């Protein structure tokens, strides 16, 4: 009973709970500019070669560090330094969603490209400000739970603009689908209106020069700043290596695409959300540092579940177990790692510093995935997943330096 009370105390907090809705707003545009966009273009008869070029619309997510200083420096004259920008981007995104429905891809494919690129730009900009807001509004002990609720809302939104949008497109026209998504995005503004302001409001940079230069001076003047970046790159390396080849592995093992979609994607998503919520609750109880140790070790060992599945062969029950273990521990690790990144940010420059640190996570996903096909081909599946477990060791070995188990005072936002 006490554990349930503690759980609801952690997630019933207004600062934590509201991040579910704000995280939903963050996740809604992503699938729309990815799989949903591709489905729309295919249904319109657009050439597959041209559809491939549309992947470039995701570029703003990788380049957001370039304009994040502007969002630290300037604010709109309502709803505070962060919430005002969030509302502006939500309104712009809602308008663009609805506008897509009035464009014919066959006759105006360039206009479609510009519109979806604009959606990605405003979505990435919204992400910058949401990351900054979350970091500033949460108290240190609430960061894990806040990260978990953000992940929860984000993933649910991706289902809405991805799977649900595709289902809706079978029963209504695409312009109605985009209208519905636009209305949903507009309604996300309600969460922004009722979200609380941070208790402590730091003084923003005085000019563009300060906004661009001081965040980097502030970060790189810290002891071990460079090695900290290395730690950020490698902490989830084992998870990234395993995830890169999981779908090909399951299909090669003989599971159908439907089974992979149902278990690995749908059940896996539910497991990730459970893991994130459990991880956030655990961080509130034992602190960030000790949680990172537990999450890192569990993430590493979870890859062995897929190694065991490779040895057993096609076995549905073992598939469910492996996916549950992998995604629950992965969700815990993600919540912990987001909380860790928040702890590193100076609240004067949260937008810029968080954009810098989070971009390193994207670098890990891109670069680490390159050799995975060669590794799996040469090692075989069971040995490959054992090797991915070893990929978690660099992060674990750096934990004593950046998250000491017995540290009395964990890193806190300035």
N, C-alpha and C positions, 0 to 999 in steps of 0.2 A: 504493500500500500504506500509505503514511504517513497519507493522508487517511482511509482506513478505520480505521486504528488510532486516530486522533484522534477520529473519530466514536464509536467504541465506548468510548473513554475518557470522553467527555463524557456519553453516555447510559447507560453502565454504572455510573456513580456511584450508590450506594445512595440518596442524598438525591434525586437526579433521577429515577431509575427508579421509585421507590415512588410518585411523584406520578401515574403512569399509573393505578394502582389507585384512588388517592384521587380523581383527576379523574373516573374512571368512576363512583364513588359520588356525585359531585356532579351528573353529567349524567343519571343514571338516572331521577330523579323528574320531570324537565322534560317529556319527551314523554308520560309517563303522564298528567300533568294537562293536556295539550294535545290532540294528535290522537288518542291512544289513548282518552282519556276521551270525546271526541266520538263515536268509532266505537262505543264501548260503549253510550252513550246512544241513538244512532241504532238500533242493533240491538235495544235494549229498547223501541223505539217511542215515545221521548220527543219531544214537539213541538219542531220546529226553533227556534221562538222562544225556548223555554226553554233549549235547548242554547246559544244565543247568549249568554244571561245568564251561563252558566258561565265565560265568558272572564274574569270578575272574580276567579276563583280565583288568577289570576296576580299579583294586586295585591301580595302580600308581597314579591315580587322587587323591586318598585319602591320599597318602603317600608322596606327592611331597615336603612337608616341609623338608623331610630328606636330600635331595640333593640340595635344593635351595641355601644354603650357597656357594656351589661350583660355582654356576652361578653368585653369587655376587663377588666372589674372582677372578675367572679366566675369560679371554676373548680371543676370537680368533683374529688373527692379521689383520683383515679387517672389514670394515663397522662399526666400533665402538664397544663399550662395549656390547650393547644389540642387535643391528641389525645383527652383525656377527653370534651370536648364533642362532638367528631366522632363518637366511638363512641356516645354517648347519642343523638344525632340519627339515626344509622344504625339503631339498635335501634327507636326510635320510628317511623321511616319503614317499616321492615320489618313491624312490627305493623300499621300503617295500610294498607299495600299488601295484606296478607293479609285484613284486615278488610273491604276493599271487596268481596271476593268473596262475602261473606255478606249483602250489602245488595241489596235488590231496588229498582232505580231507579223502577219503576212505582208502588210503594207507599210508598217512602221517599226521594223525590227530594231533600228538604231534608237528610236525613241524608247522602246522597251529597255534596251541596254542602258541608256542614260537614266531612266527612271529607277531601275533596279540597282544601278551603281549609287544613285542618290539615297536609296533606302539603306544600302549597306553603309554608306558614309554616316548618315544620321543615326543608324543603329549602333555603329562603332562609337560615335560621339556620346550616345546615351549610355553605353557601357562604361565609358570613361568616367562619366559623372556618377553613375550608380555605384561603381567601385569606390569612388571617393566618398560618396555619401555614406555607404555602409561602413567604411573604415572610421569615419568621423562620428557617426551616431552611436555606435556600439561601445559599451564599456569593455575593457580587456577580457573579463570573464564571460562576456556574451558573444565574443567573436566566433567561436566554434558553432554555436547554435545559429547565429546570423548567417554564417556561410552555408549551413545546412538548409535553412529555409530559402535562401537565395537559389541554391542548386535545385531544390524541390520545385519552386515556381518556374525556374528556367526550363527544366526538363518537361514539365507539364505543358508549357507554352509551345515547345518544339513539337509535341504530339498534336497540338491543336492546329498549328500552321503547317504541319507535315501530314501525318496520317489522316487527321480529321478533314483537312482541306481537300485531300485526294478523294475521300469518301463523298464529301459534299459535291465535288465536281461531277460525280456520276449521277446525281439527282437534281442538280441545278446548273445554270450557266456559270462560266468562269467569272463574269462580271459580278454576279451575286456572291460568289465565293469571296472575291476580293473586297466586296462591300461589307460582308460579315466580319472579315478579319480587320477591316478598317474601323468598324464600330467597336470591336473588342479592344483594339489598341486605344481608341479614344476613351473608352471606359476605364482603361488602366490609369488614366489621369486621376481618378477618384482616390486611388491608393497614394498618389503623390500629394494630393490635397490634405489627406488625413495623417500622413506620415509626420512624426515629430521632428523638430529641429534639433541638431546636436546641442548638448548642454554647453560645450565650450566652443566658441567661435574664434578661430585663429585669424590673425590679420593676413589678408591675401598679399601676394607680391605687389609692389608699388608700380611696377612697369614691366614691359615685355622682357627687357634684359634680365631682370630678377626672376621672372617666371620661367625663362629658358635656362638660365645658368645656375641659379641658386639650388634648384632641386638636385642637380648632379654634384655640385660642390658639397651640399649637405650629406648626400649619401656616400660619396667616395672619400669624404674626410673621416669616416668611421673606421675603426680597426677592422681588419679582415674583410673590407668591402668587396674586394675582388673574389676572394675565396667563397664569400657568401653567394655571389652570383653563380659560382660553380655548383654549390650545394643546391641552389634553386633548379639548375639545369638537370642534375642527376637524381634528385629525390624520388621522382616517379619514373625513372628510367626503366626499371623492371616491368612496371605496369604497361608502359608505352610499347615496349618490345613484344610483350605477350598480346596486347590488343591488336597490333598491326597484322598479325597472322591468324587470329582466332577464327574469323569467318572462312578463309580458305581451308584451314585445318578441319573445321566441322564439316564442310562440304566434301572434302577429300575423304573424310572418315565414313561417308555414306549417308549422312543426315540430309533430309530434303530441305529445300529452301524454305518451305513452310515451317518445318521444325526449327530451323535456325532463326527464322523471323519471330516465331512464337516464344521460344525459350531464350535465345541469346539476346534478342532485341527487346521484346515486351517484358518477359519475366526478368531479364537482366536490368532493364530500366527500373522496375519496381524494387529489385534488390539494391540497386545503387541508391535509390531514395531512402530506403530503410537504413542502409549503411551510413548515409550522410546524417540522418536524424540521430542515430545511435552515437555516432562520432561526436556530434555537437553536444549531446547530453553528457558524454563521458568527459569532454574537455571542460565543461562547467564544473564537474566534480573533482577532477584530479589535476587540472591545469594543462596548458598547451604543451609544455616540454615533454612531460611524461606521456601524454597522448601521442605525440609524434613518434616516440620510440615504439609504442605498441602498434600504431598504424603502419610504420615502416616495416616492422618484422612480419606482421600479418599479411601485408601486401606481397612481401617476398615469398612467403610460404604458400600463398594462395595460388601461385602459378604452378605449383606441384600438382594441384587438382587436375589441371589440363594434361600434365605429364602422365598422371594415372589414367585419365580417360584415353590417352593415346595407347597406353599399354593394354587396357581392357578392350579397346575397340568400340564399335558402335553399340552404345548402351544408353538408352534414354534416361534411366534413373541417374546414372552417373553423370550424364550431361547436365541434368537439373542441379545436381549437387555442385558440380564444378562451376557452373554459371553463378549459382547463389554465392558460393564462397568468394569467387573472384570479384563479383560486383559489390557485395556487401563491404568487403575490405577496401575495395577501390573507392567506394563512396565515403568511407571513414577517412581514408587518406586524403581525398580531395577536400573535404571539409576542414581537416587539420591544416592542410597546406595553404588554403585560402586564408585561414585565420593567421597563419604564420606570416604570409605576405602583408596582411593588414598591420601586423605588429611592427613591421619595418618602416612604415610610412610616417613622415613628418606631416602633420595635418595642414601646414601652410602650403604644401606642395603635393597633396595626396593624389590628385589626378595624374600628374606627371610621373611621380615615383611608382605608383601602382601600375601604370601603363608600361613603364620600363621593366618592372619585375615580372609582370604577367606575360609580357612578350617572350620572355625566356622560356616559359612553359611551352609556347607554340613552337619555338625553335627545337625543343626536345622532340616534339611529335613529328616534325618534318624531317629532321636529320636522322634521328634514331631509326625511323622506319625504312630508310633506304636499303640497308644491308640485310633486312630480315628475311627476304625471299631467298637470298643466297645461303643464309645460315640454316633455314629450315630445310632447304634442298640437300645441303651437305651433311647435316647432322641427323635428320629424321625428326619426326614430330616429338617424340618423348624426350630426346636429348635436347631439342630446341627449347622446350619449355623449362627444362632443368637449367639450361644456360640463361634463360631470361631471369630466373631466380637469382643467379649470380649478378645480373645487371642491377639488382637492388643494393648490392654491397657498398658501392661508393657512397650512396646517401646515408646508409646506416653508419659507416665508418666516420662520417663527418658530423653525426649527431652529437657526440660528446663536446664538440667545439661550439656548435651553434644552438643546441638545445640540451644543456646538461641536465641529467636526470634529477639531481638534487639541488638545482638552482633555486634560491629563495625568491629571487625577483626575475620573472621572465621579461623578455623584451616588451616594451610598451610604446605605443604611439606617443610622440612628443606633443 
